[in-house]
Amino acid sequence: MQGFINTEQQLLESLASGNRKVANQVYQQNYPIVKGWLAKNGGSESDAADLFQEAMVVLFGKAQDTGFRLTCSISTYLMAVCKHLWYKKLQKQSRDPVFLKENIGTDEDEGGIGYEDDVKVHEEREIHYDMLNAALDQVGEPCRSLLKAFYHNDKSMQEITAAFGYTNTDNAKTQKYKCLARLRKIFYSMADN
């Protein structure tokens, strides 16, 4: 397709200004990837559409924030948001009792989830993301770069081994595990305060 905007910064600025063509471009480039990943991880096409729409809303909100600095590609950011939302949904389903569809109403008065609940959930996710980013900033190097390479940039352990100079993938996995443990400790200490 011709007319595609190439740089991430131009894409963000165009999204912030409400450019529908750019939003469509981002959708066309990224939705199939999310849909494919979700299919491999137990999700339906409907789940993919919902998650991707929510990720686009998050990206649009971030694009309008003048203080926001994207430290990865838009594709990586959207995938990370979708993965987070999917894992969160799976985690919630494992904790919540199972409801039959016919027992759930279609509007708020009949037991459906209302708009305020959606906003509250979204705000809680934003707080969670901010805390996670703050913890990632505190974890130090090389842990910060290693975790970002694996979780944000979807680098394989072989790529990480080569990029960080580890002797083999087992050493890289051990270091990733230690870094993740350190990140969790920082994150949960922040959450307790």
N, C-alpha and C positions, 0 to 999 in steps of 0.2 A: 504494500500500500504506500502510495506517495503521500507526502505531507506530514509524515510522522515527526513528532518532536523528539529529538534524540537525547538531550542531556537531562539528567534527573532534576536539576534545579529548574530548568524550563518547564518540565512536566509539573513539578510542584507549584510553581507560580501560576501556570495555566489552570491547574485544578483549583487553586485558591480563588481564582477569579471566576470560577464557575463555567469554564469552557467545556461544553458537552462533548465536543469532538475528542478532546484529550481524555476525558473520562472514559469514553468509548474505546479509545486506543489502549488505555491502561487495562480496561476490561478484556479486550480481545487478546492482549499479550499475556495476561496473567490468569484469567479464569480457567482456561483449560488445564493449566499446571496444577492449580488448587483442586480442581475436580478430579484429576488423575491421582493426586496424592491422597485425597479423601477416599476415593474408591478403594485404594489399597489398604486403607486404615478403617474400614467398616462403615463408611458414610455413604449416604445416598446422594443422588444429584440434587435433590431438594435441600439436603444439609449443606452441600457445596454452595448452592445459590444463596442460602441464608448467611452462611459464614462469610462468603466473599462480599456480600452487600454490607455486612457489619464492619468488615475490615476496610472497605472503601469509605464508610462513614468516619471511621477512626482516622484514616489517612487524610480525608478532606478536612477534618477538624484540625489535625496537626499542620496541614499545609497553610491554614489560615492563621496559625500562631506564628508571629514574627520571630519568636525566640526559638522555634523548633529548628534543629539542624539534623538533617538526615545523614546518618553515618554509614549507610549501606545503600544498595539499590532499592528502588521502589518495589521491584519484584521480591527481593529478599524480605523487605519490611512487611509486605502484604502476606507473604507465606508465613512469616513468623507470627503475625497477628492471627491468621487462620489456624495455625497449629495450636497456638495458645487457647483460642476459643474452643477448638475441638476437644483438646485435652481437658479443659475446664468443664465442658458439657459432659464428657464421659465420666469425669470424677463426680459431678453432681448427680448423674444418673445412678451411679453406684451407691450413693448415700441416700437418695430419695426413694420413698416407696413407689412402686410401679402403679400408675394410673391407667385405666383403660380409656381409650379415646372417647368412648361414648359417655364416660362419666365427667368429662371436662367440657365446661360450657364454652360457647363461642364469644361471649362478651364478658366484661368485667363482673357484672352482677351475678353471673352464673358460675363463677369460679375460674374464669380465664385470667391470664396475666394481663394486668393493666399497663398503660403507658408509663406510669410513675415507677412501677417495678422495673421496667426495661431501663429507664434512666438511672435508677439507683444501681442496678447491676453494672451498667456501663461506667458510672462514676467510680464504683468499687474497682473495676478492672483498670481504670486509669491510675488510681492510687497504687494499685498493685504493680503496674508497669513502672511508675515513677520510683517506687521503692526498689524494684529490681534493678533499674538503671543506676540508682544511687549505690546499691550494694555492689554492682558490677564496677563502678568507678572506684570503690574502696578496696576491691579484692587485689589490686596491684598487678603488675606485669611479671611474668608472661601470662598469668592466669586470665587476665581480662582479654587479651588478644586470642588466646587459645579457645576460650569459651565462645567468643564471638565468631571465630572461624568455624567452629563446629555447629553451633546452634543458629546463628544468624546467617552465615554464609553457606551453610550446608556443605562444608568441606569434609571429605572423607578422612579417615584416620591416616591413610597413606599420604594424602596431601599435607596433612598437619605434620606428620613425621618429617617429611622433606622440608617444609617451610620453617619449622622450628628447630631443625637439626637434631632430632632424637635419633638414637641408633636403630630403633625398630618400633613397630606399631604398638607393641606391648608396653614399652616405656611411655609412649605418647598417651595411651589409654590410662595408665597409672597416674600420670600427671594430670590428665583431664579429670579423673576421679577425685584426686586431692584438691584440685581447683574448685570443683563443684561442691565438695564438702565445705571448703572455706567460704564459698559464696553463700551456701545455705546458712552457715553459722552467722554470717554478717546479716543476711536478710532477716532471719528469725529474731536476732537481737534487735534489729530495727523495728520489727513488727511488735515486739513485746514492749517497746517504749512508747 
